Amino acid sequence: MARLIFLGPPGSGKGTQAAQLAQDEQISHISTGELLRKAVADKTDLGVKAKYYMDKGELVPDQLVLDMVRERLHKLDVQSGWILDGFPRNVAQAESLENLLKEVAQVSDSVISLEVPDDLLVDRLLARGRKDDNEETIRRRLEVYREQTAPLIDFYRARGQLKSIDGAQPISSVTAVLKQVICS
Ligand code: B4P
């Protein structure tokens, strides 16, 4: 059973790799981005609030995201393992996650950091063309990543949990390396 956290800038392949690995390993894929996009599409209270931040490339406020993750981690299907994709995204969220995992009596095994140069990230996101994949929003999302999310690399390295992977290779090559790394 695996319990993994995927870290990486927008476009690094977190969602892509997490979906593949979760399917292959039959564990739950918990993507905060996807959960938020569903809330936006369903026009729930959370979705209406989240949309404002997502459209600008900003992080959705911590408490909203944390409540959503707490609800998800209390569901039964996560008992066989999970990948947290896109959460935590700042140090406050990482600290909250530590408390939440105590609450559900679970621990994370590893934190996978996907590393990709900026110019490749921008090309990939522009090619995908999601609503928040326009040049101005992408630039802001990358800034937010550097300012708020990248410090988590040191946070998890200091805890001995960090495993870095070169995410600039073709999708199937990254998946193959990822599988070797989580088994090692
Ligand atoms: P996310 O949904 O997490 O979006 P993302 O960071 O852009 O990455 P994603 O995982 O979707 O894409 P991937 O790199 O796999 O977040 C969206 C927004 O939600 C955030 O901006 C924020 O507002 C909000 N949010 C989410 N979580 C939050 C949190 N915890 N706290 C606060 N706010 C939060 O793929 C990108 C593209 O690259 C794809 O088209 C893919 O096919 C391609 N690609 C991937 N790997 C490739 C490879 N190896 N080679 C070539 N192309 C590749």
Residues whose N, C-alpha, C, O or C-beta is under 5 A from the ligand:
A	BS01	B4P	P9 P10 G11 S12 G13 K14 G15 T16 T32 G33 E34 Y53 M54 G57 E58 L59 V60 V65 D85 G86 F87 P88 R89 R124 R128 R141 G167 Q169 P170 I171 V174
